[in-house]
Amino acid sequence: MEPALQLDALERALTRLGIRLVEEELPEEARLDGGLCKVQGEMLLYVTPNAPPWRRAEVLLDALRRLPHQDIWLPPEIRRLLPSEDFCGRPPGLLGLKEEES
């Protein structure tokens, strides 16, 4: 599965779960590229717009892990990554990662 399709599948899955994706630059002192939060009763997933694709995928995958995703369809490549908590800093097999993207 192509990287763009993987990201699209993650975004669609989160949308089906009622999560609104918000692309917004987070303060540098936060030292993160995004995360799931609840604001005035609405579940939001903030993602830094300039995060590298592998990091964006990591943020989306981490959010999906925290939600009841068992009853929605996901591509097998993504479903296999959900039980894994140990990325060693990167999601294995996701987005064809390259060292120069670090």
BATORNU-16163 format. One record per residue: residue in three letters; x, y, z of N, C-alpha, C, CB in turn. Coordinates in steps of 0.001 Angstrom, whole numbers, padded with zeros to 6 digits, always signed. Glycine has a CB too. Example, Ala and Ser with C-alpha at 12.3 -4.5 7.8 and 13.67 -1.06 7.14 Angstrom:
# residues 2
ALA+013190-005690+007800+012300-004500+007800+013200-003300+007800+011308-004473+009046;SER+012850-002250+007080+013670-001060+007140+012900+000030+007870+014084-000598+005725;
***
This chain:
# residues 102
MET+000848-001183+000000+000000+000000+000000+000890+001241+000000-000963+000001+001227;GLU+000577+002182-000855+001364+003399-000974+001232+004262+000284+000931+004190-002210;PRO+002291+005018+000610+002264+005859+001810+001073+006809+001874+003524+006654+001890;ALA+000741+007459+000773-000390+008392+000778-001695+007664+001091-000499+009114-000578;LEU-001832+006444+000597-003037+005661+000874-003077+005223+002332-003106+004435-000046;GLN-001916+004926+002916-001872+004564+004327-002327+005733+005200-000456+004123+004722;LEU-001802+006911+004911-002214+008089+005683-003700+008360+005509-001403+009321+005261;ASP-004184+008236+004286-005602+008450+004017-006468+007452+004794-005880+008334+002512;ALA-006045+006195+004834-006806+005169+005567-006847+005484+007057-006192+003774+005343;LEU-005740+005939+007611-005713+006312+009024-006638+007501+009292-004275+006648+009463;GLU-006581+008503+008425-007431+009684+008608-008910+009329+008496-007076+010758+007579;ARG-009258+008492+007514-010666+008094+007355-011151+007284+008552-010851+007279+006064;ALA-010302+006407+009075-010689+005603+010239-010978+006501+011436-009583+004587+010591;LEU-010127+007477+011663-010340+008389+012789-011605+009222+012595-009126+009311+012965;THR-011860+009652+011380-013074+010418+011084-014319+009567+011350-013061+010910+009613;ARG-014277+008292+010938-015420+007396+011194-015672+007222+012688-015180+006024+010547;LEU-014631+007367+013485-014776+007248+014935-015199+008564+015589-013472+006772+015545;GLY-015461+009591+014773-015948+010861+015307-014851+011824+015723-016825+010601+016472;ILE-013630+011577+015291-012507+012447+015641-012336+013505+014551-011191+011621+015824;ARG-012165+014746+014959-011911+015812+013996-010413+016088+013984-012725+017108+014345;LEU-009824+016022+012797-008405+016306+012638-008201+017801+012477-007821+015544+011432;VAL-007268+018325+013251-006961+019751+013216-005471+019895+012928-007356+020463+014563;GLU-005156+020518+011797-003759+020776+011468-003413+022149+011996-003495+020676+009930;GLU-002562+022160+012999-002202+023420+013632-000811+023286+014232-003240+023821+014717;GLU-000020+024319+014053+001325+024325+014625+001203+024381+016140+002169+025525+014087;LEU+001861+023472+016810+001830+023431+018270+003035+024205+018809+001832+021954+018792;PRO+002913+024737+020011+004043+025486+020574+005295+024606+020662+003681+026034+021972;GLU+006442+025183+020361+007690+024420+020358+007986+023793+021715+008843+025313+019945;GLU+007613+024471+022787+007877+023921+024122+007063+022661+024409+007578+024968+025180;ALA+006028+022421+023625+005239+021186+023800+006052+019956+023392+003933+021255+022971;ARG+006987+020122+022475+007866+019053+021995+007109+017824+021501+008810+018646+023090;LEU+006016+018064+020771+005303+016970+020148+004696+017418+018839+004228+016429+021075;ASP+004376+016416+018011+003843+016709+016680+002336+016540+016602+004500+015823+015657;GLY+001704+016322+017739+000256+016204+017744-000210+015276+018840-000241+015715+016403;GLY-001516+015166+018944-002080+014282+019942-003582+014431+020037-001454+014542+021280;LEU-004182+013454+020671-005623+013370+020852-006023+014108+022118-006085+011903+020910;CYS-007081+014901+022038-007579+015581+023228-009073+015866+023077-006796+016893+023474;LYS-009676+016206+024188-011098+016534+024204-011231+018015+024530-011884+015651+025238;VAL-011930+018754+023658-012133+020186+023847-013627+020460+023774-011348+021023+022780;GLN-014178+020957+024864-015607+021247+024968-016455+020068+024494-015951+022496+024157;GLY-016094+018885+024922-016859+017680+024617-016578+017064+023259-018290+017984+024707;GLU-015751+017697+022439-015440+017172+021107-014034+016580+021104-015566+018286+020029;MET-013902+015374+020527-012600+014741+020414-011872+015307+019198-012739+013201+020308;LEU-010670+015834+019434-009850+016427+018387-008499+015727+018340-009671+017943+018620;LEU-007953+015666+017154-006593+015167+016995-005797+016272+016332-006546+013836+016156;TYR-004908+016865+017102-004049+017910+016574-002844+017256+015907-003604+018893+017695;VAL-002499+017763+014716-001341+017280+013977-000602+018496+013429-001760+016297+012824;THR+000691+018560+013706+001502+019640+013174+001577+019502+011660+002917+019636+013804;PRO+001228+020540+010911+001190+020426+009449+002537+020154+008799+000629+021669+008875;ASN+003634+020554+009435+004939+020336+008809+005668+019107+009351+005803+021555+009002;ALA+004961+018248+010069+005577+017002+010547+005883+016112+009347+004641+016259+011564;PRO+007012+015386+009389+007301+014460+008284+006212+013397+008198+008691+013792+008470;PRO+005992+012830+007021+004914+011848+006864+004967+010694+007863+004949+011292+005479;TRP+006169+010169+008167+006252+009054+009112+005801+009486+010493+007678+008502+009174;ARG+006084+010738+010882+005686+011223+012210+004189+011480+012249+006456+012510+012579;ARG+003635+012011+011166+002189+012220+011080+001470+010879+011232+001804+012901+009730;ALA+001980+009864+010532+001393+008531+010626+001487+007992+012049+002085+007573+009652;GLU+002597+008260+012719+002777+007801+014089+001738+008437+015018+004198+008124+014577;VAL+001481+009737+014841+000487+010449+015653-000912+009869+015398+000509+011974+015336;LEU-001249+009659+014127-002569+009111+013779-002728+007691+014316-002772+009122+012250;LEU-001694+006880+014174-001749+005495+014645-001875+005433+016158-000508+004728+014193;ASP-001150+006296+016862-001239+006330+018322-002650+006702+018766-000219+007325+018904;ALA-003263+007662+018096-004639+008053+018436-005600+006906+018172-005068+009299+017634;LEU-005437+006238+017043-006326+005135+016693-006235+004006+017717-005992+004608+015298;ARG-005039+003760+018228-004841+002737+019266-005671+003010+020519-003368+002656+019641;ARG-005844+004275+020839-006527+004667+022073-008056+004646+021954-006076+006047+022480;LEU-008539+004383+020765-009975+004438+020501-010512+003039+020188-010274+005405+019331;PRO-011829+002839+020289-012426+001533+019976-012457+001287+018459-013859+001445+020557;HIS-011363+000792+017921-011206+000628+016474-011551-000776+015968-009795+000957+016087;GLN-011889-001682+016854-012097-003075+016469-013224-003276+015459-012380-003889+017688;ASP-014243-002441+015493-015417-002647+014639-015409-001839+013346-016644-002312+015404;ILE-014307-001188+013034-014236-000470+011763-013254-001181+010840-013814+001012+011980;TRP-013480-001028+009543-012588-001668+008585-011289-000880+008495-013257-001780+007195;LEU-010181-001618+008513-008856-001034+008318-008070-001935+007389-008110-000843+009671;PRO-007213-001362+006547-006370-002205+005712-005528-003124+006605-005460-001338+004793;PRO-005298-004353+006168-004526-005297+006984-003154-004766+007405-004344-006582+006226;GLU-002483-003984+006536-001164-003441+006874-001228-002538+008102-000591-002665+005688;ILE-002315-001814+008225-002470-000910+009360-002954-001672+010586-003447+000226+009018;ARG-003886-002575+010407-004385-003354+011536-003256-004120+012233-005466-004329+011064;ARG-002282-004615+011451-001151-005345+012043-000298-004444+012939-000278-005951+010939;LEU-000275-003149+012665+000538-002226+013460-000133-001799+014766+000859-001002+012642;LEU-001425-001958+014883-002142-001455+016056-001708-002086+017382-003604-001680+015870;PRO-001477-003388+017460-001086-003945+018763+000313-003535+019209-001164-005445+018715;SER+001158-003119+018291+002544-002801+018624+002642-001442+019293+003418-002833+017373;GLU+003233-001407+020467+003460-000144+021169+004888+000334+020972+003157-000294+022661;ASP+005786-000566+020602+007205-000226+020511+007597+000083+019080+008066-001363+021054;PHE+007701+001362+018768+008122+001792+017437+009626+001958+017356+007440+003094+017061;CYS+010302+002059+018507+011703+002499+018535+011787+003866+017859+012649+001458+017823;GLY+010793+004680+018095+010791+006023+017529+010124+006136+016177+012171+006505+017417;ARG+009808+005009+015533+009195+005049+014201+008257+003869+014013+010275+005049+013104;PRO+007169+004065+013283+006268+002946+013010+006875+002003+011973+004902+003461+012525;PRO+007125+000748+012334+007727-000184+011383+006801-000477+010223+008102-001475+012077;GLY+007343-000478+009025+006561-000838+007861+005593+000234+007383+005812-002060+008150;LEU+005548+001345+008064+004604+002382+007688+005323+003464+006911+003911+002971+008925;LEU+004848+003755+005744+005328+004835+004920+006736+004648+004364+005279+006072+005691;GLY+007232+003439+004284+008534+003198+003692+009596+004157+004216+008442+003308+002195;LEU+009798+004160+005502+010661+005132+006142+012083+005113+005632+010663+004908+007597;LYS+012673+006294+005592+014049+006452+005171+014788+007248+006222+014139+007136+003794;GLU+016047+006959+006388+016859+007649+007388+016880+009161+007193+018269+007119+007356;GLU+016873+009631+005947+016968+011077+005721+015735+011829+006193+017192+011355+004258;GLU+014629+011122+006522+013421+011787+007009+013501+012075+008502+012195+010937+006713;SER+014492+011552+009205+014586+011734+010651+014833+013163+011018+015671+010875+011223;
***
